[in-house]
Amino acid sequence: MLNGLIITTIVSSVLILLILALSPLLERYFSNRVKAGVWLLLAVRMLIPYAPNDPVSPSFNIPLPEERYVTVDTAGVGIEFEREGTGETAASIPVSDIILAVWIVGAVSFFAVNVIRYILFRRRLRPHMIPMETDLGLIDNNKRYKRLKLYRCDRITTPMLTGIIKPVVLIPDRTYDDEELSMVLEHEAEHFKRRDIICKLIFLAVNSLYFFNPLVYIMVRDANDNIEYMCDESVCADRDEEYRTKYSLMLLNAMRDKRPGRLVTGLSSAGRAQKRRFQNIKRIGRKTTPEMHVIGAIITGVFSAVILCSYALAGESISVNRASIGGADGPTGIAVSDNINTSLDLAVSEAILAANEGRYIAGECRVEGHIIVGDATDGREVTIYAVTSYGEYGFDSGRFVKTAGNSNVPAAITLRLRDDGTYAVLDYREPESGMNYSDSVRSFMPEESWDMIFTNAAVPALTQLEERYAEAYLKRIGRENVQIGS
C-alpha cells in the first residue's frame, strides 16, 4: 500500500499542477462545472491510495529474464508473516511499516480533528438557532428542498448551509431586505441541491490522506472556492446586469466576514478568491453558450481520461516492476523451477525479501537469490529449506554494485496455504551466529545441504541470481551498459 500511496501522490501532484495551470483558461471561457467535475474525479481517485494490481508486499523486485526463470505476478501470492511472541525469531519492524504507521496516524488525526471541530461548532450554535417564519420562496415551492430549514443565529457573521444529514440554512442576526434575503436563500439552496457538503467531506478526506502534500491543500482550497463559483453561476444565470450587480454587492457585504469551516458552505471568501469571484459573475453570460458547453464537456472528458489513464499506467508499472522469480539455474546445476509449485516458490522469494527488509541501508534495487535444498509437508503447511542471499544494489564509481546484504544464509521457511490460494509465513528460521553456527545449521537444515553451506558452494549461483535482478533493473532505467559488480 505504501508503494501505491507514493505513486498516487506523484501522479496526483502532476495532475494538480496541470489543472491549476489551466485554471485561468477554464474560468474565463467555460462553466465552473468543468473544473468542478475534474477536481471531484481526481479527489475520488485519490481516496484509493493504491494502484491496480498493487501486491500485498511493499517490497520492490525486478523480474529475471523469462527465457530462463519463472516470472509470476505477486498479486496472487499475498505473502505475509504470522509470527507469535517477541522472541529472537521475531522480525524487525521494516522502515516501510513505520512510514505507513505514521501516515495512518497522521491521516486519522487530521480527519478526526476537523470533524470534532465541526461537531463542536454545531453544538455551540444549536442553542442560538431560532426558526425563521418567512416566505422561503424556492425552498417552500419545491419538494426537493422540503427538508431544508431556515434559522436565524446571532453567533455567525455570514449566511451558511450546515449539516450533512439534516441540513439547515443559518442567517446572521442582521437586517436583510426581501431581495437580498431571496439571493441568500437561493444561493444556499443551490448548495443543498448539489450536495456540496458531501463534496466538501470528500475533499476533507483527501486532504487527510495527503496531509503531507502541500499541493493537496492548494487543490482543496481551489475546489472549495470553485463550489462557491458554481452556485454564483447558477443563481445569476439568465439574470440581467442589475440583478448581478445587486448580487455582487450582497456578496461583498458577506465577504467582510470570517470564512466558513471545512464542512460548511457560506458566502464569504478571502484574498484573491474575492477578485476571481466577481470576475466570474461578470463573465457568466459570456461563457454559457451551447458551443462552450460542448467544448467544456470535451475538456472534462479529456481530463477524466488523463486522470484514469495516468493511474492505469502507474498500476501497470507496479505490477511489472514487482514481479518476482522462482528457482535457480546456476553453475551448481541445481534447478527447482520445474519441480515445485510456482506460487510456492514465489512465496519463498517474497519471504526472503520481507525477512531482510529494513536490516540494511537501503539501496536503489533490492535483490534476492535462493536455492531450495529440501522441503517437508504437513497438511496445508510446508517447510522449505533453502540457501539464500539478499542484497541492496546501488551505483558506486560508475558501477552497479552490492552495497549491503548477505549471502550463503541457510533458512527454514514455514508457509501455510490459505483458503484463497495465497501463502502466509508462519516461521522464518536462520542459524545462530558465532561459535554455535555449525551446530545450529546441522540442527534444522537437511544433512545433504551441509557441505554446500559450509564450503560456500552456492555463492556463485546466488550471486548470479542477484546480478540478473540488477541487469533487469538497469535495463528498465535505460542504463544497461553500466557494469555490474566490483
C-alpha positions as CSV (number, residue, x, y, z in Angstrom):
1,M,0.0,0.0,0.0
2,L,2.9,2.4,0.7
3,N,4.1,1.9,-2.8
4,G,0.6,2.8,-4.1
5,L,0.5,5.8,-1.9
6,I,3.8,7.1,-3.3
7,I,2.7,6.5,-6.9
8,T,-0.7,8.2,-6.3
9,T,1.0,11.1,-4.6
10,I,3.4,11.7,-7.6
11,V,0.7,11.3,-10.2
12,S,-1.9,13.4,-8.4
13,S,0.7,16.1,-7.8
14,V,1.4,16.4,-11.5
15,L,-2.3,16.5,-12.3
16,I,-3.0,19.1,-9.7
17,L,-0.3,21.3,-11.2
18,L,-1.7,20.8,-14.7
19,I,-5.2,21.7,-13.6
20,L,-4.0,24.8,-11.7
21,A,-2.0,25.9,-14.7
22,L,-5.1,25.7,-16.9
23,S,-7.5,27.2,-14.4
24,P,-7.3,30.8,-15.8
25,L,-8.4,29.4,-19.2
26,L,-11.2,27.2,-17.7
27,E,-12.6,30.0,-15.5
28,R,-12.5,32.6,-18.3
29,Y,-14.2,30.7,-21.1
30,F,-16.1,27.7,-19.6
31,S,-18.6,26.9,-16.9
32,N,-17.2,26.2,-13.5
33,R,-18.8,22.8,-13.7
34,V,-15.9,21.8,-15.9
35,K,-13.3,22.3,-13.3
36,A,-15.6,21.1,-10.5
37,G,-16.1,17.8,-12.3
38,V,-12.3,17.4,-12.8
39,W,-11.5,18.2,-9.2
40,L,-14.1,15.8,-7.9
41,L,-13.0,12.9,-10.2
42,L,-9.4,13.4,-9.1
43,A,-10.4,13.6,-5.4
44,V,-12.4,10.4,-5.6
45,R,-9.5,8.6,-7.3
46,M,-7.1,9.9,-4.7
47,L,-9.2,8.3,-2.0
48,I,-7.9,4.9,-3.2
49,P,-4.2,5.2,-2.5
50,Y,-3.1,2.1,-4.4
51,A,-2.7,1.3,-8.0
52,P,-4.4,-1.6,-9.9
53,N,-2.8,-5.0,-9.2
54,D,-0.9,-3.5,-6.3
55,P,0.5,-6.5,-4.5
56,V,0.3,-7.0,-0.7
57,S,4.1,-6.9,0.0
58,P,5.6,-3.5,0.0
59,S,9.0,-4.6,-1.4
60,F,10.3,-3.9,-4.9
61,N,11.7,-6.7,-7.1
62,I,12.9,-6.9,-10.6
63,P,11.9,-10.0,-12.7
64,L,14.6,-12.2,-14.2
65,P,14.6,-12.9,-18.0
66,E,11.6,-15.1,-18.8
67,E,13.5,-17.5,-21.0
68,R,15.4,-19.0,-18.1
69,Y,13.4,-18.1,-15.0
70,V,9.8,-18.4,-13.9
71,T,8.2,-14.9,-13.6
72,V,4.9,-14.6,-11.8
73,D,2.8,-11.6,-10.8
74,T,2.9,-11.3,-7.0
75,A,-0.7,-10.3,-6.8
76,G,-1.6,-14.0,-6.5
77,V,0.8,-14.7,-3.7
78,G,-0.4,-12.5,-0.9
79,I,2.6,-13.2,1.3
80,E,2.5,-12.0,4.9
81,F,4.2,-13.0,8.2
82,E,2.2,-14.6,11.0
83,R,4.5,-14.5,14.0
84,E,3.7,-15.1,17.6
85,G,5.6,-13.8,20.7
86,T,8.5,-11.5,20.9
87,G,11.4,-14.0,20.9
88,E,14.6,-13.9,18.9
89,T,12.7,-15.2,15.7
90,A,10.6,-12.1,15.5
91,A,11.4,-9.9,12.5
92,S,12.5,-6.3,13.0
93,I,10.0,-3.7,12.0
94,P,10.6,-2.6,8.4
95,V,11.1,1.1,7.7
96,S,8.2,1.0,5.3
97,D,5.9,-0.2,8.1
98,I,7.0,2.7,10.3
99,I,6.3,5.2,7.5
100,L,2.9,3.5,6.9
101,A,2.0,3.7,10.6
102,V,3.0,7.4,10.8
103,W,0.9,8.1,7.7
104,I,-2.2,6.3,9.1
105,V,-1.9,8.1,12.4
106,G,-1.5,11.5,10.7
107,A,-4.4,10.9,8.3
108,V,-6.8,9.7,11.0
109,S,-5.7,12.6,13.3
110,F,-6.2,15.2,10.6
111,F,-9.7,13.9,9.7
112,A,-10.7,13.5,13.4
113,V,-9.6,17.0,14.4
114,N,-11.6,18.6,11.6
115,V,-14.7,16.5,12.3
116,I,-14.5,17.2,16.0
117,R,-14.2,20.9,15.3
118,Y,-17.3,20.7,13.1
119,I,-19.3,18.9,15.7
120,L,-18.3,21.3,18.4
121,F,-19.2,24.2,16.1
122,R,-22.7,22.8,15.5
123,R,-23.2,22.2,19.2
124,R,-22.2,25.8,20.1
125,L,-24.7,27.1,17.5
126,R,-27.6,24.9,18.4
127,P,-28.8,26.9,21.5
128,H,-28.8,30.1,19.4
129,M,-30.7,28.8,16.4
130,I,-34.1,30.5,16.1
131,P,-36.5,29.2,13.4
132,M,-37.4,31.9,10.9
133,E,-41.0,32.4,9.9
134,T,-40.7,33.8,6.4
135,D,-41.7,33.0,2.9
136,L,-38.8,30.8,1.6
137,G,-39.9,31.1,-2.0
138,L,-38.0,28.5,-3.9
139,I,-37.5,26.3,-0.8
140,D,-41.2,26.2,0.0
141,N,-42.4,25.6,-3.5
142,N,-40.0,22.7,-4.4
143,K,-40.2,19.2,-2.7
144,R,-36.5,18.9,-3.3
145,Y,-35.9,21.5,-0.5
146,K,-38.6,20.5,1.9
147,R,-36.0,19.0,4.4
148,L,-34.2,22.3,4.4
149,K,-34.9,24.5,7.4
150,L,-34.1,28.2,7.9
151,Y,-32.8,29.6,11.2
152,R,-31.5,32.9,12.5
153,C,-28.4,32.7,14.6
154,D,-26.6,35.5,16.4
155,R,-23.3,33.5,16.7
156,I,-22.5,33.6,13.0
157,T,-21.4,36.5,10.7
158,T,-22.2,35.1,7.3
159,P,-25.1,33.0,5.8
160,M,-24.2,29.3,5.6
161,L,-25.5,25.8,4.9
162,T,-24.5,23.3,7.6
163,G,-25.5,19.7,8.4
164,I,-24.7,16.6,6.4
165,I,-27.7,14.5,7.5
166,K,-30.1,17.3,8.5
167,P,-29.0,20.4,6.5
168,V,-30.1,23.8,7.7
169,V,-29.6,27.4,6.4
170,L,-28.3,29.8,9.0
171,I,-28.8,33.5,8.7
172,P,-26.9,36.1,10.8
173,D,-28.9,38.2,13.2
174,R,-29.0,41.3,10.9
175,T,-31.5,43.0,8.7
176,Y,-31.9,41.8,5.1
177,D,-34.3,43.3,2.6
178,D,-36.6,40.8,0.7
179,E,-34.5,40.8,-2.4
180,E,-31.2,40.3,-0.5
181,L,-32.7,37.5,1.6
182,S,-34.0,35.9,-1.6
183,M,-30.5,35.9,-3.1
184,V,-29.0,34.4,0.1
185,L,-31.6,31.6,0.2
186,E,-31.3,30.8,-3.5
187,H,-27.5,30.6,-3.1
188,E,-27.6,28.2,-0.1
189,A,-30.4,26.2,-1.8
190,E,-28.1,25.6,-4.7
191,H,-25.5,24.3,-2.3
192,F,-28.2,21.9,-0.9
193,K,-29.3,20.9,-4.3
194,R,-25.8,20.0,-5.4
195,R,-24.9,18.1,-2.2
196,D,-21.9,20.4,-1.8
197,I,-21.4,19.5,1.8
198,I,-20.8,15.9,0.7
199,C,-18.3,17.2,-1.8
200,K,-16.6,19.1,1.0
201,L,-16.4,16.0,3.0
202,I,-14.7,14.2,0.1
203,F,-12.2,16.9,-0.2
204,L,-11.6,16.8,3.6
205,A,-10.9,13.1,3.4
206,V,-8.5,13.6,0.5
207,N,-6.7,16.4,2.5
208,S,-6.5,14.0,5.4
209,L,-4.9,11.2,3.4
210,Y,-2.4,13.5,1.8
211,F,-1.8,15.8,4.8
212,F,1.9,15.8,3.9
213,N,1.4,17.2,0.4
214,P,1.2,21.0,0.2
215,L,-0.3,20.7,-3.3
216,V,-3.3,19.0,-2.0
217,Y,-4.0,21.9,0.4
218,I,-4.0,24.2,-2.7
219,M,-6.2,21.8,-4.6
220,V,-8.8,21.6,-1.7
221,R,-8.8,25.4,-1.3
222,D,-9.3,25.9,-5.0
223,A,-12.0,23.2,-5.2
224,N,-13.9,24.8,-2.3
225,D,-13.7,28.2,-3.9
226,N,-15.0,26.6,-7.2
227,I,-18.0,25.3,-5.3
228,E,-19.0,28.9,-4.5
229,Y,-18.4,30.0,-8.1
230,M,-20.8,27.3,-9.3
231,C,-23.5,28.5,-7.0
232,D,-23.0,32.1,-8.2
233,E,-23.2,30.9,-11.7
234,S,-26.4,29.0,-11.2
235,V,-28.1,31.9,-9.3
236,C,-27.1,34.5,-11.8
237,A,-27.7,32.5,-14.9
238,D,-30.3,34.2,-17.2
239,R,-30.4,37.3,-14.9
240,D,-29.9,40.8,-16.0
241,E,-26.9,43.1,-15.2
242,E,-28.8,44.9,-12.5
243,Y,-29.5,41.7,-10.6
244,R,-25.9,40.6,-10.9
245,T,-24.7,44.0,-9.6
246,K,-27.0,43.6,-6.5
247,Y,-25.9,40.0,-6.0
248,S,-22.3,41.1,-6.1
249,L,-23.0,43.8,-3.5
250,M,-24.6,41.2,-1.3
251,L,-21.5,39.0,-1.6
252,L,-19.3,42.0,-0.9
253,N,-21.1,42.5,2.4
254,A,-20.7,38.8,3.3
255,M,-17.0,38.7,2.3
256,R,-16.2,41.1,5.1
257,D,-17.0,38.2,7.4
258,K,-15.0,35.2,8.5
259,R,-14.5,32.4,6.0
260,P,-16.7,29.3,6.9
261,G,-15.2,26.0,8.0
262,R,-14.3,22.9,6.0
263,L,-17.8,21.2,6.3
264,V,-19.8,24.3,5.9
265,T,-20.8,26.3,2.8
266,G,-21.0,30.1,3.0
267,L,-21.0,33.3,1.1
268,S,-17.7,34.6,2.5
269,S,-14.5,34.4,0.5
270,A,-11.0,35.7,1.3
271,G,-7.9,37.1,-0.5
272,R,-7.5,36.5,-4.2
273,A,-10.7,34.4,-4.3
274,Q,-12.8,37.6,-3.9
275,K,-11.5,39.2,-7.1
276,R,-11.9,35.9,-9.0
277,R,-15.4,35.6,-7.8
278,F,-16.5,39.0,-9.0
279,Q,-14.8,38.4,-12.3
280,N,-16.6,35.1,-12.6
281,I,-20.0,36.7,-12.0
282,K,-19.2,39.4,-14.6
283,R,-18.4,36.7,-17.2
284,I,-21.3,34.4,-16.6
285,G,-23.3,35.5,-19.6
286,R,-20.3,35.2,-22.0
287,K,-19.4,31.6,-21.2
288,T,-22.8,29.9,-21.2
289,T,-23.3,29.5,-25.0
290,P,-24.1,26.0,-26.3
291,E,-20.7,25.8,-28.1
292,M,-18.9,26.5,-24.8
293,H,-20.9,23.8,-23.1
294,V,-19.9,21.3,-25.8
295,I,-16.3,22.3,-25.6
296,G,-16.4,22.2,-21.8
297,A,-17.8,18.6,-21.9
298,I,-15.0,17.6,-24.2
299,I,-12.4,19.1,-21.9
300,T,-13.9,17.4,-18.9
301,G,-13.8,14.1,-20.8
302,V,-10.1,14.6,-21.8
303,F,-9.2,15.4,-18.2
304,S,-11.1,12.4,-17.0
305,A,-9.3,10.2,-19.5
306,V,-5.9,11.6,-18.5
307,I,-6.6,11.0,-14.8
308,L,-7.8,7.4,-15.3
309,C,-5.0,6.5,-17.8
310,S,-2.3,8.0,-15.6
311,Y,-3.3,5.8,-12.8
312,A,-3.7,2.8,-15.0
313,L,-0.2,3.2,-16.4
314,A,1.1,3.7,-12.8
315,G,-0.6,0.5,-11.7
316,E,0.8,-1.5,-14.7
317,S,4.3,-0.3,-14.0
318,I,4.0,-1.5,-10.4
319,S,2.7,-4.9,-11.5
320,V,5.7,-5.4,-13.8
321,N,8.3,-3.9,-11.5
322,R,7.2,-6.1,-8.6
323,A,7.2,-9.4,-10.3
324,S,9.5,-12.0,-8.6
325,I,11.4,-15.1,-9.6
326,G,11.4,-18.7,-8.5
327,G,14.2,-21.2,-8.8
328,A,17.9,-21.2,-9.6
329,D,19.8,-22.5,-12.6
330,G,23.4,-21.5,-11.9
331,P,26.8,-23.2,-12.1
332,T,25.8,-25.7,-9.4
333,G,23.4,-27.4,-11.7
334,I,20.6,-27.1,-9.2
335,A,17.2,-26.3,-10.8
336,V,13.9,-26.1,-8.9
337,S,11.6,-24.2,-11.2
338,D,10.3,-27.3,-12.9
339,N,9.7,-29.4,-9.8
340,I,8.0,-27.1,-7.3
341,N,4.7,-25.2,-7.3
342,T,5.4,-21.8,-8.9
343,S,3.3,-19.8,-6.4
344,L,5.0,-21.6,-3.5
345,D,8.5,-20.8,-5.0
346,L,7.4,-17.2,-5.4
347,A,6.3,-17.1,-1.8
348,V,9.8,-18.2,-0.8
349,S,11.2,-15.3,-2.8
350,E,8.8,-12.8,-1.1
351,A,9.5,-14.3,2.3
352,I,13.3,-13.7,1.9
353,L,12.8,-10.1,0.8
354,A,10.3,-9.4,3.6
355,A,12.6,-11.0,6.2
356,N,15.6,-8.9,5.2
357,E,13.7,-5.6,4.7
358,G,15.0,-2.9,7.0
359,R,18.1,-4.8,8.1
360,Y,20.5,-2.9,5.8
361,I,20.9,0.6,4.5
362,A,18.5,0.9,1.5
363,G,19.9,0.8,-2.0
364,E,18.4,1.6,-5.3
365,C,17.4,-2.0,-6.1
366,R,16.5,-4.9,-3.8
367,V,17.5,-8.4,-4.8
368,E,17.4,-12.0,-3.6
369,G,18.6,-15.4,-4.5
370,H,17.7,-18.8,-3.2
371,I,18.5,-22.4,-3.9
372,I,15.9,-24.9,-2.4
373,V,17.6,-27.9,-1.0
374,G,14.6,-29.7,0.6
375,D,11.1,-29.5,1.8
376,A,8.7,-31.1,4.3
377,T,4.9,-31.0,4.0
378,D,2.4,-31.4,6.9
379,G,-1.1,-30.9,5.6
380,R,-1.5,-27.3,4.5
381,E,1.8,-26.3,5.9
382,V,5.1,-26.7,4.1
383,T,8.7,-26.0,5.3
384,I,11.1,-25.0,2.6
385,Y,14.9,-25.4,3.3
386,A,16.9,-23.1,1.2
387,V,20.3,-21.4,0.9
388,T,19.6,-17.7,0.5
389,S,21.1,-14.4,-0.3
390,Y,19.9,-10.8,-0.1
391,G,21.3,-7.6,-1.4
392,E,20.9,-3.8,-1.8
393,Y,22.4,-2.6,-5.0
394,G,23.4,0.9,-5.9
395,F,25.8,3.0,-8.1
396,D,29.4,3.4,-6.9
397,S,32.2,4.9,-9.1
398,G,30.3,4.2,-12.3
399,R,29.4,0.6,-11.4
400,F,26.3,-1.0,-10.1
401,V,27.4,-2.9,-7.0
402,K,26.0,-4.7,-4.0
403,T,26.3,-2.1,-1.2
404,A,24.8,-4.2,1.6
405,G,23.3,-7.6,2.2
406,N,24.3,-11.2,2.9
407,S,25.0,-14.4,1.1
408,N,25.0,-18.2,1.7
409,V,22.5,-17.9,4.6
410,P,20.6,-21.2,5.3
411,A,16.9,-20.7,6.1
412,A,13.9,-22.8,7.0
413,I,10.8,-21.1,5.9
414,T,7.4,-22.5,7.1
415,L,4.5,-21.5,4.9
416,R,0.7,-22.2,5.3
417,L,-1.6,-22.4,2.3
418,R,-4.7,-20.3,2.9
419,D,-8.1,-20.9,1.5
420,D,-7.7,-18.2,-1.1
421,G,-4.6,-19.9,-2.6
422,T,-2.2,-17.4,-1.0
423,Y,0.6,-18.2,1.4
424,A,1.3,-16.9,4.9
425,V,4.8,-17.2,6.5
426,L,4.5,-18.9,9.9
427,D,8.2,-19.0,10.7
428,Y,11.4,-17.9,9.2
429,R,14.5,-19.5,10.8
430,E,18.1,-18.7,10.3
431,P,21.1,-20.2,12.1
432,E,22.7,-18.7,15.2
433,S,25.9,-16.7,14.6
434,G,29.2,-17.1,16.3
435,M,30.6,-20.3,17.7
436,N,27.2,-22.1,17.5
437,Y,26.8,-21.5,13.8
438,S,27.8,-25.1,12.6
439,D,25.7,-26.8,15.3
440,S,22.8,-24.5,14.5
441,V,22.9,-25.3,10.8
442,R,23.0,-29.0,11.5
443,S,20.1,-28.8,13.9
444,F,17.5,-27.7,11.3
445,M,18.9,-28.0,7.7
446,P,18.9,-31.3,5.7
447,E,22.1,-33.2,6.0
448,E,22.6,-33.3,2.2
449,S,22.9,-29.5,2.2
450,W,25.7,-29.2,4.9
451,D,28.6,-29.5,2.5
452,M,27.2,-26.9,0.2
453,I,26.6,-24.5,3.1
454,F,30.0,-24.9,4.8
455,T,32.0,-24.7,1.6
456,N,30.1,-21.7,0.2
457,A,29.5,-23.7,-3.0
458,A,26.1,-21.9,-3.5
459,V,27.6,-18.4,-3.6
460,P,28.4,-18.2,-7.4
461,A,24.8,-19.3,-8.2
462,L,23.3,-16.9,-5.6
463,T,25.5,-14.0,-6.9
464,Q,24.3,-14.8,-10.5
465,L,20.7,-14.6,-9.4
466,E,21.2,-11.3,-7.7
467,E,23.0,-9.9,-10.7
468,R,20.1,-10.9,-13.0
469,Y,17.9,-8.7,-10.9
470,A,20.5,-5.9,-11.3
471,E,20.7,-6.4,-15.1
472,A,16.9,-6.2,-15.4
473,Y,16.8,-3.1,-13.3
474,L,19.4,-1.3,-15.3
475,K,17.7,-2.2,-18.5
476,R,14.4,-0.8,-17.2
477,I,16.0,2.6,-16.4
478,G,18.0,2.7,-19.6
479,R,21.4,2.1,-18.2
480,E,22.1,-1.5,-19.4
481,N,25.7,-0.5,-20.3
482,V,26.7,0.0,-16.7
483,Q,29.0,-2.7,-15.4
484,I,27.6,-4.8,-12.5
485,G,29.8,-5.8,-9.6
486,S,33.2,-4.7,-8.4
